[in-house]
Amino acid sequence: MITLRMMSTALLWNKHDELLMMKRALNRTLSPGLWAAIGGHLEPHEISQPRTACFREVWEETGIEQDEIQDLHLQYVLLRLNGQEIRQQFFYVGKTDVNPRIVTSEGDLHWIHKAAVLDRPMPYIFRCLLEHYFSVGRTSHPWIGSAGIQSGTDTPTIHWNPLLDPMQV
């Protein structure tokens, strides 16, 4: 039986062009020891409010308050299959110059300059998303990414499309 896991994630940048990243603890179930953004699972009451979940996850993992984050906007919705689980992840991009205030058992938090972000070991899906973001930058619309296999090969890929209302185009 296929199940669904919904997650919300924040890409938080500071004025020094640094991304707040977490080197995940080795005891974590998902991506142990790899570098990732701040985020986590939606709670049942947040299913229709991934932005609210994003703010909650940022606060839980960093101590940074909602009013200390500027311009948080939805940039990506990513769909992928992991075994018998469909994972839907909402990625928000925002700005803050507030340093994390807490220590979390989930991993260690670091500000990483944009030029060095992709030098870190990270999950394939997250790397592809960052490469796309570094290529297109902020857009007026979110992007939808579906993870799959490149046509005619066995090569994993993400297919990116602008997420637009076809009735408004």
WOJO-V7632 format. One record per backbone hydrogen bond with DSSP energy under -0.5 kcal/mol. CO is the residue of the C=O (numbers start at 1). NH is the residue of the N-H. If there is no record, write none. Layout:
BEGIN
CO/NH, CO/NH
END
This chain:
BEGIN
3/86, 5/88, 6/42, 7/90, 8/40, 9/92, 10/12, 10/38, 11/13, 11/94, 12/20, 13/96, 14/17, 17/114, 18/14, 19/21, 19/112, 21/110, 22/24, 22/36, 23/108, 24/33, 25/28, 29/31, 31/34, 34/24, 35/123, 36/22, 38/10, 40/8, 43/46, 44/47, 46/49, 49/53, 50/54, 51/55, 52/56, 53/57, 54/58, 55/59, 56/60, 57/61, 58/62, 58/63, 58/64, 59/63, 62/101, 62/102, 65/68, 66/69, 70/95, 71/73, 73/93, 75/143, 76/91, 77/145, 78/89, 79/147, 80/87, 82/85, 84/3, 85/82, 85/87, 86/5, 86/88, 87/80, 87/89, 88/7, 89/78, 89/91, 90/9, 90/92, 91/75, 91/76, 92/11, 93/73, 94/13, 95/70, 104/107, 106/25, 107/104, 108/23, 110/21, 110/112, 112/19, 113/116, 113/117, 114/117, 114/118, 116/119, 117/120, 121/35, 123/127, 124/128, 125/129, 126/130, 127/131, 128/132, 129/133, 130/134, 131/135, 132/136, 133/137, 142/163, 143/77, 144/161, 145/79, 145/147, 146/159, 148/157, 150/153, 155/150, 157/148, 158/160, 159/146, 161/144, 162/164, 164/166, 165/168, 165/169
END
